[in-house]
Amino acid sequence: MRLDGCRIVLTGASGGIGRHLALQLAVAGARLALVGRRGVALAEVCGGLPGGERASFTVVADVTQPSGRQAVVAAASERMGGVDLLVNNAGILEFGAFTAAAPAAIETLYQTNLVAPILLTRALLPGMIAAGRGHLTFVGSILGSLALPFHANYAASKFGLRGFTEALRRELAGSGVTVTYVAPRATRTGLNSDAVYRMGEATGMHVDEPEAVATAIVRAIVGRRREVFLGRPEGFFARLNTMWPGLMDVALRKQTRVMREFAIDAAGERR
């Protein structure tokens, strides 16, 4: 896919991965609608891009709300004349015992990670189909294929996102609109609590830098890749889990005992 002159909507643009995605896409010549809830942070990202606000602009919106999605669609139409690429990158992370999660927090997680990208895609996809071209990219997670303990809601939201992209890819075959799903492993961003990093050290968890993850996502977009799993051995284990989940149950028992201690710490941090 050619990025020079490409009209892109990028959600979660002020986050760790989002900032690097914005920069790399802008350097490649794309025009960007940077979407997020933090206006000051979005403006900072936009001001650091090649061409600044002449080439890119911000849309301060909460895409979990109908009004937020409407604002994105309106801004893309008015300021770019349409969308060639939608990058659904916004997301939130949960770590902790399922029973310790507040019901409102559970609902917010699913709205952010699953419902919002589906509905934003629903809002922008008809224009792509009418044009006979376009690309949809969804930033998922390794945990969308390999569900780890103490990540129940997060994993479920990413499993749902992966299933949605798989079905949509097949539905759109021959339409000119293509779909990419990228599954990063743990990434060093502000989404992770101190308990997550301590747990990672105890379990030997690999943590990637957001710039490297953004580079991999851009490559997947350019190549119109179907699915990309980042990191070894995590990508291998994710695929193994689809074939022999019982084997992974056994393999994760020791890790679960270690993780439980840090999940308790995470609950204390939230309080």
C-alpha positions, 0 to 999 in steps of 0.5 A: 500500500502506498502511504504518500498522500494516503488519508489516514484516521489513526485512533489512540494517536497520543499513546506510546505506539500511536505517537510513533505510528503518527510520526512514521506514517507522516514521514512516509507522506501520509495525511493524518487525522489524529484521534484521541481524548487528550487534546494537549497531547494530540496537539503535541504529537501533531506539532512534531510531525512533518508539515505540522497542522498543514498536513495533519490535524487533531480530532479530540473525541471519545470514540466509545461515544456516538458523538465522538465517532460522528466527529471523526467521520465529519472531520475526515470528510471535511478536511481530507475528503475521505479516508483511505486507511483506518488504523484502530489503535486505541486501547486500554489494558487490564491486569488483575483478578477478574473478581477484583475488576469493577463492573464499570471498568469492565464495560469501559474496557470492552467499549474501548477495545472492541465495540468502538473499533467495530463501530468506527469501522462501520461508520467509515467502511461504506465510503471505502466500499463505494470508492472500491479501495481502502485498508483497515488495520486493527492493533490487537494483541498476542493475548487475542490468541493466547489468553493469560490468567489475570488478563481475562477481560483484556484477552476476551476483548482482543479475541473478539477483535481478532475474530471480527477482523477475520470475518470482515476480511473474508466478507470484503474479499473482492471489494478492494478493501483489505484488512490487517490484524497486528498482534503485538506482545507486551509493549513499554507504554503508559498502559502498564502499571508497576505491577505489570512490569514487576510481574514481567521481570519475575516471569521473564516476559519480553517487552518491546519498545513502542517505536519498534512495534510501530515500525512493524505495524507500518510494514504490515500496512504497506504489505497489506498483510493479513495477520502479523504476530510480533515476537518470539516465542510468543507468536509461536505459543499463540498459534500453538494454543489454537491447536492444543489449548490443553497443553498450554493450560499445563504449561502456564500453571507455574506462571499462573502461581507467580502472576497471582502475587502481582495481580494482588499488588495490581488491585492494591495499586488501583485502590 
